[in-house]
Amino acid sequence: MTLDEFLRMLRRRWRILLAVVLGCALAGLVAGLATSSQHTATAQLVVAPSGETPMANASLAPSLLSSSGMQTYAELAGSERVAAAVIAELDLDEPADELAERIVARVPTDTYVIDLTVTAVDAETAALLGNTAAAQASALIDSLFGERGSGLSATVAAEADPATATVPSWWRHLPVGAVVGLLGGLGLAVIREILDQRVRDSADVHRTFGVEPLARVTVSATPGRTAPLPADSADGAVSEPIRRLHAALRSGGRTPRSVLITGVSGQEASSTIAVSLAQLAATAGEKVLLVEGDLRAPRLAGRLGCPQQPGLADYLRGTTGIESVVIDASPQVTTPNGRCPSPVYRRGTTRLGVVTAGSNDGTPVDLLGSGAFAGFLDEVAAVYDTVIVDGPAVLPSSDSVVLAGRAEATVLVVEAGRTRRDEVDQALAQLAAVGAGTAGVVLAELPARTARGQARAMVRGNGGG
């Protein structure tokens, strides 16, 4: 992971990192408050030659006073054996293993001293336990020295004093908890980043598929029922990226006469981009026909404020002619007050035509794969500079795959923060299987609420067939 990728990960995962840091810091604070009522008192033992005991085995003294030997005496001083002796002497009602957990013995570096620290609820009890433990530890260690005739003894050098008993600071665990939370939060963020397969930005598109997106479009709120195509209603946040997409489709020497705009697993973002592209091309002076290719869940008529009327499906069944399905939605003739324009086919003069899905009886994939649809594209391509087909998502059904086989170019819309990389791989593989000319990828960014609403709408749409 490069530095840039790490910084992008932090920007995306900062909520997780902050939550873990705050949680661990709070846990440290609680632990500090819980232990602040505990007192600690320390007694000292010193191991040195005894003037009263002869050194029968004087040669053992150096090894007995080594650092490993001192560590062994410290372990004995804090053992359950010493704790049991303390309990017996003071007649305490406490298990030896629990008391042993509150007795800590350590040896300062390069010394013959054992610091014996005991924790209790008050200073007097801590000092009493410390002094008793020191006496019992001294007796235990002396018995071992006596058995070996080492001439050494463990003497209580300093008794625990209630006046010097210490109380831990309540805040001392707070920075420790924060540091632990920072490390844990970073680890969790990295794991989430590795496991998260969603495409989130242009860098993800480039890193995963080796190409830069044709455009990066921020899609705003769910469109209403008013006509989306008049020139003065262009969304500034969308228009400039759509201009780049429009220019990209015309680069390379040959402009495609038919373009399919389709999504991977969701539909609404691709529809918005298709409508915006048709509007921009029309306002640029081109003759454009926008065709709704989603016969399963049509929406375009509602966006135009039109009731259900004959459309593409009806034409493909042969129940109506092309003059009855093309709506003249040119900016200069769009009807005021959001009223539905009348279907009218002005051959060679319609600047922006719209064909809605029509009635959704029958099997859409059969209609779209028929010769009638190929004939429809040939007929309208002779009149319009560009035919833009707003197709359904690739993965939920095979309709867009069939449409991609008919269109000269296909633009795949990937929704940032929602579409997974494996889904894009599957969609591209299905398009490649029919020889679709994939022009590139458009990255659509949706607000969180819109994305959640779209997910629910898509579930309902799929459930309805």
N, C-alpha and C positions, 0 to 999 in steps of 0.2 A: 504494500500500500504506500503510494507516494504521499508527499506532504500535502499536495493539493487535494488528493482523495481523502486524506485524514481530516483536513479542515472542512471539506464538504460533509463528511460523515458527522463531524461535531455539530455543524449547523442543522443537520437533519435530526440528530439524536440528542440534542441538548436537553430536551425534557426528561428523557430517561436518565441522563447523567445527573441533572439537577435533583431528580427525585431520589436517586440512590445516595447522593452526597448528603442531602437533607435527612434522609432516613437513618443513615449511619451516624450522622452527627447527633441526631435526636437520641438514638440508642446509646451513644457515648454519654450524652447528658444525663439520661435516665440512670445509666450505670454509675456515673459520678455521684448523683444524688443518693442512690441506694447505698453506696459505700461511704458517704460522708459522715454517717452516724457511727462508723467503726473507728476504734482507737487502736494504735499500735504502740507497743513498748519493747525495748531491746535490751537484752543482757549480753555480756561478753564473756567468752571462755578463752583462755590462753593455754596453749600446749607448750610446756617447757620442762627441762630436767628437774627432777625432784631431789631436794637435798636430803630427804628422809629415807628414800628407797634406794638401795644399792643397785648399780647397773650391772646385773649379772651378764647381760648380753649387750654390751655397749656398742657392738658393731651394728646392731639393728637400728640405732638411733637415727642415722642419716635417712634411711629408707622410710622410717616411721614419720619423720618430719618433712618428707617430700610433699610436693603439691598434690599428688594423687593420694597420699596418706591423709593429708589434711581434708581433702574432699570426702574421703571415707568417714572421717570423724564427723563431718558436717551432716552427712546422710544419716548417721546414727543419732545425732542430736535432734534431727527433725523426724525421726521414725515413729511408727505406732507404738513401739516398745516404750519409748520415753513418754509418749502421750498416755499410755495405759498406766504408767507409774504415777504421772501427775494426777490422773483421775482417782487413782487409789488413795493418794496422799490427801487430796482435797475433798474426797468423797463427792465427786461430781456425777451428775446424771447425764452423761453424754458418751456416745460411742467413741472409741479410740481413733477410728479412722477419720471421723469428722474433726476432732481436735487436732489431729496430725496435719490436716489440711490448713489449719490456722497457725501452724508453727513453721516458720521458714528459717533455715540455717544456711548461711553462706560464709565463704572464706575470702576476705579481701586479698587482692593479688599480692603475692610475695610476702605474706605474713603468716604467723602461727596463731592467728586470732580467729575465733568462730563467733560471728554475730548471730544471735538467736532472737528472732522477732516474732512476737505473738500478737494476734488480733483479737479484740474483745469489744463488748458493747460500751465499756467505760474505761477510763484510764486506770483506776484502781485494780479492776479485774485483769486488765492486760498486764500490768506490772506484776501482780501476784502470780499469774500463769507463767510469765516470762522467767521470774526468779525460780519458781519451782521446777520448770523445765530445765533451766540451766543447772540446777543442783542435781537433778536426776541424770542429765546428760553427762555431767562431770563424773558422777559415780559410775556410770556405765562405761565410759571411755577409760577411766582409771582401772577398772577391773580387767580390761583387755591389756593395758600396759603392765599390770601386775602379773598376769599370767605369762607374759613373755619376758618379764624381768628386764624391761627396757630402761627403767629408771626415769621414765617420763610420767607426767601427770597433767590432767586437764583441770585447771583452776578457774573458778569464777572470778574474773578480773574486775567486772563492773556489773552491779545489779541494776535491774530495770527500776526507774523512778517514775511514779505516777505523774510528777510535775513535768517530766520531759516527754510524756506520751504524745504522739502526734495524731492529728486528724487529717485524712486525705482531703485535698481540695476538690470541691464538687465539680469544677470545670475541667479537671485535668484529663478526663477521657474525651472531651469535646474535640480537640484538634486531632487526636488519634482516630476518632470515629470519622471525621471529615476526610482524612487522608485515606483511610480504608475505603470509604465510600467513593472517593475519586478514582482509586485504582479499580475497585469493583465496577463502578459505573462505566469506566472506559472499556473494561473487559466485556461487560454486557453489551455496550454499544457496538463494539467490533463484532461480537457474535451475531447480534441482530442484523448488522450490515451484511455479513457474509451469508446469513440464511435468507435475507430479504431478496427475492428474485424480481421485485418490481422495477420497471424502468422509471427513473426519477428525473433525469435531466439529459441535456444534449451529450454530456460526457459519457453517460451510460449507453446512449445509442451508439456513439462512436466506438467505445471500448468493446461493446458486445457484437456489433454488426459491421464494424470497420468503415462506416460511412457517417457523414454529418447529416442531420435532418435537413430536409428541404426548407422547412420553416418551423418556428416555435410559436404556437398560437395560444394566447390566453383566452379561453372561452368563458364568457360571463354568464349571467343568469339564464334560466330556462326561457326560451323564446315564448312570446305571447301569441295571440291569435291574429294580430295585425300583420299586413303584408310585409315580409321581411326584405323586400327587394328595392324600395325606392332609394334613390341615390343619396338623399339627405339623412338616411337613417343608419349610415355605416358606423360601426363601432370602431372608434379610434384605436382601441387596444388590439383589435383584430385586423384592421385594414392594412397596416404596414407589413406584417408577416404574410398576409394573403398576397400582397404585391410581390413579395419575394417568391412565393410559391408560383404565382402566375408567370413571373419571369423565368423561373427554373424550368417550368414545363415547356417554355419556348426556346430554351437554349439547346445547343447541339445541332442546329441546322434544320430540323424538321419538327413542325408543330403538330402534335397529335390532334386528330379531328374528334376523337372520342376519348374521354377521360373518366375512369371509375374512381370515385372517392369512397373508400370503405374503411371500417374499423376492424379491430382484432376481435374483441369480445363485447364491446358496447357500441351503441349506434348514434347516440345524440350528438357527440362531438363531431363525428364525421359528417353528419347532416348539416350542422352549423357551418362547417368549413366549406362544404359543397355549395350551400346557399351563398355564402360570402364570396366565394370564387366566381360564381355565376354573376353576381351583382357587380363585382369589380370589373370583370371582363366586359360586361354590357356598358358600364359607364365609361370604359376605355374606348368604346366605339365598335366593339365586335358584336356579331350576331351570335347569340348564345341560346342554347336550349337546355334547360334543367329538367332531367327526367328522374322521377322517383322510382328507384329500382327495388325498394323494399315492399313487396306485395303482401307480406305477412303482417306487418305492423305499420301501416301508412300513417304519416303525420303531416305531410306537406299541405294537404288541403286545409287542415286546421290552422296552420300557420298563415295561410292566405285568407283565412276567414271564410272559406268556401264550404258549403255542404258537400256531402259525398256525391260525386258525379262521375260520368264515364272517364276512364283514364287508360293507362297503358295496358292493364289486364284485359279490358274490354276490347281494345284495338287488336291485341294478340289473339283473342278468341274470334275475331272477325265480326263482332256484333256492332261495331261502329267504325267510322272512318277517321282519318287523322285530323280532318278539319273540326271534329267534335271533341278532341281531347287536348289540343294545344291551347293553352291560355296565354293571351298576350299580356305579359306582365312588365312590359317596357316601362322604365321609370317615368317617361313623359305621359303615359296613358293610364297608369295605375289609378283605379277609381278612388275617390276620396272617402274619408270616414271609415276606412277598413272594409268597404263592401267588396264582395267577390267580383273580380273581373269576369266578363262573359267569355266563354270559349270562342275564340275566333282565330282562324289560321290565315294570316296574310302572307302568302308565299313571297319570300324575298324582301319583305318590309318589316317583319316582326323582329325587333331588336333583342328582346328577351322573352323567350317562350318558356312555359312551364307545363310539364305533363305529370299529373298526379298518378297515384297507383291505380285508382279506380276500384272496382269491386274485387274482393279477395276470394271469390269462389274458385275452387279447383286447386291444382298443385302448382305453386309458383315456379318451381324448378323446371317443370315441363314446359311452361309457357316461355320462360326466359331462354331455355335451350332450344326452342323451336326455330324453324326457318323464318317464321313471321317476325321474330325479334331482329334477326339479321337483316330482313328486308326493311324493317322500321328504321334501323340505324342507317342503312344505305339511303333511304328516302330523305331523312332529315339532314344527313351529312351533306347532301347536295344543296341545301338551303342555308344551313347555319355554319358559321366558322368553327364553332366548338360545341360538342354535345357533352354535357357533364352529367354523369349518372350517379345519383346518390344511392349507393348500395347498402344492403344490410351488413352486419359484421360477418367476418369470414368463418369463425369457429362455430357459432351456434347452428348454422345451416350451410348448405352448399350453394345457395343462390348467388352469392358474390363470386364464388369460384367460376360459376357458369358465366356471369357477367364479365369477369376478368378475361375470359377466353374470347369474348366478343370485342372488348374495348382495346384501343391501340395503346393506352397507357393506364396504369393503375397506381394510385397513391394510397398508401397504407397509413392510417391514422393510429398513433400510439398514445394512449392517455397516461400522462405522467402521474406516478404515484398509485396507479391502479393496474395497468397492463403488466403482466409478468414476462420476463425474457423468454421463458419456454413457450409461452403463448405466441409471441411474435415469431419464434422459430417455426412453430407449427403452421401459422398463417402463411409465412413466406414459402414454406415447403408445399403447401396446398396450391398456392398461386403458381409456383414454378412447375408443378405437375401438369398444369394445363397450358404451359407456355406463355403465361401472362407477362407482358412487358411492364415490370414494376419500375416506375419512375423514381421512387424513393419513399422516405418515411417523413411524416409530419408529426411533430410532438405537440400534443394538445394538453394544456394545463387547465384543470377545472378546479373551482373552489371546493373545499371539503364537503360542504352541505350539498352542492350540486352533484358531486360524485356519489354521495350516499343515496341521494334521491334517484339518480340514474340507475344505480345498482338495483334498488327496489323495483323500479319501473321495468328494468330488463327481466327481472325474475318473473314479474307478472306477465310480461309479453311472451316469454318463452313458455310459461305455463299455459297461456292461451292458445299456443300453436300458431 
